[in-house]
Amino acid sequence: MKISTTVTLKKDVLDPQGKVVNQTLKNMGYKNVINVRQGKYFEIELDIKNKDEAKKVVDQISKKLLANAVVEDYKINLE
Amino acid sequence: MKSSVIVFPGSNCDRDIAVALEKFQIKNKMVWHNEVNLPKSDLVVLPGGFSYGDYLRAGCIASKSKIIGDVIDHAKKGGLVLGICNGFQILIETGMLPGVLLRNKKLRFISKNIFLRVKNIKNKFCLNYKKKNVIKLPVAHNEGNYFAKQKLLEELEDKNLIAFKYCNEQGEVNKESNPNGSSNNIAGILNNEMNVLGMMPHPERLIDPFLSGEDGSLMFESLVKLS
């Protein structure tokens, strides 16, 4: 089964790249853009059929490797 | 004194640190990251570079290498561990040092000489800096912006675990002398036991007058004194 997880910087951590993207969008005329946060997206293919079990594994993977808990949050997306 | 320099795919300061260690009569061995057993050493160095192309996060993939288990054991037994630049990032990712290194505040790769104030001269790496505690060393990094929660910063300050802070030529630690946006101008920190040091600047690059300075030599002289 395929499952994805999105890793982003925590709210109180400065995201300089997101800030630049935000500013650029404003410069391009998108006046209604308020804020942009940049993150990483991972698509993980698993040899697991059970949804809950798959979620558990991806949760572990995210915690141990994909995200740095000090500054990053992750969100698992089940299709 | 015996040392081991761990080499990862993408390390590029491994030879520089080996030359520096040997110059100060430290017997060094290069150790490939895939090896499981660390040779008998007093000091383990994680060198600068771009291990695994900085994939995922700088130092992240290297921190899961086979040899790292032995490096952690070595540190737990009181052995010395020095992480320079990417090595510092790897130490952070293994959890041997607290906090995190974010991208430089201005999103630029910084490569220049900076000034440092040596804040802790009691640890084994910095004993010789009592002679001179405002020093010049080069930095060359993209992710050197040290970040930690207020509580951790206070703890680092209170326990005197900040080894180096960015400063100006006069030794003043201020906002203008902070090249990358690091919290409290932090350039290098120690663990609680003070046997693990992580630092962004490169002491191994200033060990000879021909390289425009010798402020890095003081660190290696401090280490040699131990044996």
Interface residues (C-beta under 8 A of the other chain):
Chain A: V13 L14 P16 Q17 V20 L65 L66 N68 V70 V71
Chain B: L56 R57 C60 K64 E93 G99 V100 L102 R103 K105 K106 L107 F147 A148 G181
